[in-house]
Amino acid sequence: MNTPIPPTGETGLQRRLGVSDAVVIGLGAMIGAGIFAALAPAAAAGGSGLLLGLALAALVAYCNATSSARLAARYPRSGGTYVYGRERLGDFWGYLAGWGFVVGKSASCAAMALTVGSYVWPGQEHAMAVAAVVALTAVNYAGVQKSAWLTRGIVAGVLAVLAAVVTACLTGGSSEAARLDIGTDATIGGVFQAAGLLFFAFAGYARIATLGEEVRDPVRTIPRSIRIALGITLVVYGAVAVTVLSVLGPDRLADATAPLADAVRAAGVPGLVPVVQVGAAIAALGSLLALILGVSRTTLAMARDGHFPRSLAAVHPRFRVPHRAELAVGAVVVVLAATMDVRGAIGFSSFGVLAYYAVAHAAAFTLTPDEGRAPRAVPVLGLIGCVALAFALPWTSAVSGAAVLVLGAALYGVRRAIGGT
């Protein structure tokens, strides 16, 4: 028996998004600042094994997307893995997934906002980051369809910039780095750490699942949108990584502060550098917009169940969005953006999101064939991959991420002990 799809009356959200809108929101979250920023630290970790790390991250992302799509079709409600974990594994596991997502993605929001600031106004990154968060929170407050329209323009611009980078690297003057041997210095640990860092750039398809109450025909739309968005992202990331690595080589890429800008400069097209810088800022804005959207919807779902203050579950009577949750998330991200460091936020965010997907795979494993279960190997491989990548991250990210999960579990225990619901 299928779980009924929630109504969209006075107290519900409105189903306004079609397949193309959902795909664009997923692309806006994935094809963002991650590809502009994550290649250098990944190359530093994986060396010439960078492409192997990208392939490993893509494999884990595919498993995550498959499990998420099957679960989202079964439970088309706001909240993503928070809902799936609660329904399939029990209240605690759903809560832990939601906690990991909200905390990890809030840090990711701060990282994206700081990336905007570093490109728009170097030296005033924190001030610009706060301004970006305030502006995009206002856009999300005005309605999810307006967010989809804005994201569509952002995605088109970023794809155009990335296409220009690939073209410049393939047709520009050859460099010494292009003749380097790029297959001899990789280690297993380095490849896994590179994959964990690159995973940061792949995690946006969850945004589609968290919008389960705002897409039309969610049983068909959500799985289809996730597959399309992930497929496009894999092609784009693969093309960019191969061309940038071929121009700079692993050592120069590892030392680059702006890898794509350095690549077009090395390819003999310095005039394209300002375009790449603008593209990076636009990409970060797109990611930030989609991230705030997704975190607020998970906050809404958890508030409905009493894990967060129930007042955060309110839906605006005109705009049909969880306006209090969006304002609360925006306020938290403003504080983080004013105080956090970008590189630390990437690793911390990756750990939280990998924990989130580990719960999704455990939930997907419990689906029956009648419920649209994927082959059992998919959730098993995905779960193993998530755990392996999480603990292959830099130790500071792994320790801080694990500590935050423990804190979340402790808060859950306290709430239960004092009789919370």
N, C-alpha and C positions, 0 to 999 in steps of 0.2 A: 504493500500500500504506500503510495507516494505521500510525502509530507506536503500539506497544502501550502500554496503560495500565499503569503500574507496579503490582505486587502490593502487598497490604497485610498482609503476614505479620509475622513477628517483627521484621523490620528496617524495616518501612514504617509510614507514617502510616495512620490509619483514616478511611474515607469515611463520615462521620457527618452531613454537612450536606446538606440538601435545598435546593430553589429558594428557599423563604421564608427559610431561615437565611442563605443567601448574599446575598440581596437586603438583608436587615437589616444584615449586616456592611458591605455597600457603602454603604448609607444612613448607617450610623453614621460611616463615614469621610468622606462628602461633606456630609451635613447636620449639620455640626458648628460649631465656633467660627468657621470661615471667614466665614460669612454675618454673624456678629455683629461681626467685626473688619475684614473686607476692604473693606466698602463705603466707609468714610471715605477710606483712601488711594487707592482707585480713583476716587472722586469728585474728590479733589485732583488726580489725574493727568488725568482725562478730562473734568471739568466736566460740562456738560450732555450730553456724549457717553457718560455712564456706561452707559446702557441699550444703546447701540451696542457698547460694550466688553463688556457681559455677553453680548450676542448673539454677538459674535466668539469669546469664550471658550467659549460653548456649542457653536458650530460646530466649533471645534478639538477640544473634548471629545467630540463625537459621532464625529468621524473617528477619534480615539484609541480610543474604545470599540469601534467597528466593527472596526478592525484588531486590537485586543487580543482581541476575542471570537472572530474567525476563527482566530487563532493559538492561543488557549487551547483551542479545540475540537480542534485538530490535535495540540497538545502539552499534555495535561492533567497537568502536573507542577508541583510547587512551584518557584517562582523567577520566574514571569512572563516579562518581556522578556529577562531574563538568559538563560533557556532558548531563547527564540525567536531572539534574535540569534545565539547560538552555533550553533544548528541550521541557520539559514538563511544567515547571513552569515560565520560563522567565529568562532573562540574569542575573538579580541580584541574584536569588537563586542559579543558577549554579555557579556564581562567589563566593558566600559566602561558598558554599560547598567546592569548590576548595581551597579557602583561608584557611578554617579550616583544610583541609587535609594536605596541604603543610606545614603550620605552626606547626600543632600538630605532624605530622609525622617527621618533621625535629627535633623536640625535642625528639621524640622517637628514631631517629637515634643516637642522642647524648647519650641517656641512654644506648642503646645497645653497643655503642663504649666504654663507660665508664665501662660497665660490663666486656667487654673483658679485658680492662686494669686492673681491680681489681683482676681478676683471673690470668692473665699472669704475671703481675709485680706489686704486691701490693706496694703502696707508690709512684708509678709513673703512676697512672691511666690515668691522662690527656695526658701524652706524648704517651702512648701506644694507647689511644683512637684516637688521631690524626693520628698516623701511620696506624691504622686499617682502618680509613676512606679513607685515601689517597690510600692504597692498593686496597680496594674494589671498589673505584671509577674507578681505572685503569682497573679492571676486567670488570666492566660494560661497560666501554668505548670500550673495544675490541669486544663487540657484545653480544646480549641477549642470544644466544645459549650457549656461554661459561659460562655465569652466571648460566644457567640451569644445565649444567654439574657439576659445582662446588657445586651448591646447592644440587644436588642429593647425592653427597658424604657426605655433611654436615648433611643432614637429616638422612641418614643411620646411621651415627655415633651417633647422638643424640638419635635416637630411641633405639639403642643398649644400651646406658647408662641408659636411663629411664627404659628399660626392666630389667636391672641389679638392679636398685634401687627397683623396685616393687618386684622382686624375693627375694632380700635381706630382705626387710621388711616383706614379707610373711613367709619366711623360717628361718629367724634369731631368736635369742633368744628373748623371750617375755620381755617387759619392763613394768614398773609400769604405765607408761602413757597409755598403751594399755588397762588397766582395768578401766580407768576413764570414767565417764558418759559424753558423748559428745552430749547431747541433751537438756540441761536445761537452758542455760544462753543466748540464742540468743534473739535479739531484732529486730524489723522490720527495724529500721533505720540502725542497724549494718549489717543486711543481705544485704540491698540495697547498703550500702557503700562497703561491701566486693565484691558484684557483679560488681560495677563500677570499682573497682581496678582490679579484675580478667578479666574484659572485655579487658583490655590492651593486654592480652595474646591471645585473640581470633580474633583480627581484621585483621589478615593477608590475609584472602580470598579476600579482596579488591584488592590485588596486581594482582590477576588473571584478574579482570575486567579492571584494568588500562592498561593491555597489549592487549587491544582489537584489535589493528592493527597488532599484531605480533603472533597471533595464527591461525592455519589452521582451516577452517570451524568453525568460531567463534559462529555461531548460535547454534551449537550442543556442541562444545568444552567447551565454557565458563560455561554454566549452569551445565554441567556434572562435570567439574573439580572442581567447587565451592562445589557442594554437596559431592563429594568424599573427598576432602581435609578437609572440616569441620567435616564430619563424623569420619574420622580417628582421628582428633584432639580431638573430644569430648571423644572418647573411651580412648585415651592415658591420657588426663588430668584427667578424672574421676578415672582411675586406680591409678594414681600417688597421687592424693589428698586423696583418701580413705586410701591408705596404709601409707602415711606419717602421716596423722592425727591419724591413729590407733596406730602408734608407739610413736609419741611425745605427742599426746593430744593437745587440743587447746591452753593451756597456754604456754607450751614449744615451740610450733610452732610459736606463736606470738612473742616470744623473740628471735627466731633463726635468726642469720645473714646469715647462709647458710643452709636453711631448709633441702634440700635433703642430703647434707653431714652429717648434724646432725642426720638425720633419719637413715642412714645406720650405723653410729657410734653407735646409741642407739640400733640398731638391732643386734649389736655384730659383725659387719663386717667392722672394721675400715680400713682394707686394701683397701676397695673400695672408700674411701674418695678422694684420688688423681684422680681416674678415673672420679668421679663426678665433680671435679673441672675442669678437662680438658673438660669434656662434656659441662659444663656451658659456658666455653670460646668459644667452637666450636658452640654451639647453638646461642650465641650472634652474632658471625660472620655471621651465616646463616640469622638471622633476619636483621642484618645491610645490608647485600647484597641485600635482597629482598626489604627492605625499600627504599634504595637509588634508586633502579630500579623503584619502584612505584611513588615516589615523583617526579623524573625527568620526567616521562611520563605525570603526571598531569601538571607539569610546562610547558611541551611542548604544551599541549592542550590549556592552558590559554594564552601562548605566541602567539599562532596562532590567537587568538581572540583579542589580544591587551591588555589584562589585565596585562601581564608582557611584558618586552621589546621583540619585535618581533624577534630580533636576536637569542633569545633562542629557536626558533622553527626550527632552522637549523638541517638537518639530515646529518650525515657523509656520504660522497659519497662511501666509501669503506665498513665501518662497519654497515651502515644502522641503526644507533642509534642516538638519539637526543643528540649529543656530547656536545653542549654548555650548554644545560639544565643540563646534568649530571655534568659538571664541576662546574656550578654555585651552584647546590645543594651540591656538595661535599665541596665547599668552605664555604658555610653557616654552614654546619654540623661541619666542622673543628673548626670554631669559637665557636659554641655551646659546642662541646665536650671539648674544652679547658677551658670553664668557668662554665658549668652547674653542678647541683647536680642531682644524679640519681633518688632519690625518688620523688623530686619535678617534674621531667620530666615525670614520669609515670602518675601522676594525671593530669598534664596539657595536655599530649598527649591524654589521655582517653576522656577528655572533648571535645577537638577539633574533634576527630574521631566520637564521639557520635553525635555531631552536624552535621557532614558530613552524617551520616546514617539517621538522622532525615529528611534531605532533600531528601535522596534516597526514604524513605518510602512515603513522600508526592508526589514525582514524580510517584512512582509505583501505588499509589492510582488512578492516572488519566488514567492508561492503560485500554483499552477496552478488552472484551473477545477475539476479533479477534486479538488483539496484544499480547496474551499470558498472560493476567492478572491472578495473583494468587487470591485465595479467599480474599475478601476485609478485612477480619479479620486480615490477616497477616500484611499488612502495617499499619493498625490502631494500633494493639497491638505493633508492632515494634516501631512506632513513640512514643507512650506513654512510652514504656520501655526505649527508648533512652533518652527522656527528664528526666524521673525519675532517671535514673542512673547518668546522668550528674550532676544533682543538689543534689544527695546524696553523691557525692565525697567530700573529705575534703574541707572546705570552701575556703582555699587559692587557690586550683586548680579550683574550680568553679568560683571564682571572677576573677582570672587572665585569665582563658579561656574565660569568657564572655567579659572581657575588650578587648582581642585580636580580638574577633569577631566584636565588636563595632568599633574598629580601622579599621578593614578591610572594614566594611560597609562605614565608613567615607571616606576612600581612594577611594572607588568606587564612592561615591557621588561627591568627588572633581574632579575625572577624567571625570565624565559625565558633571560636571558644566563647565569645561574648554574646552569641546568639544572633549574629547578623544573618540576613537572608540574601 
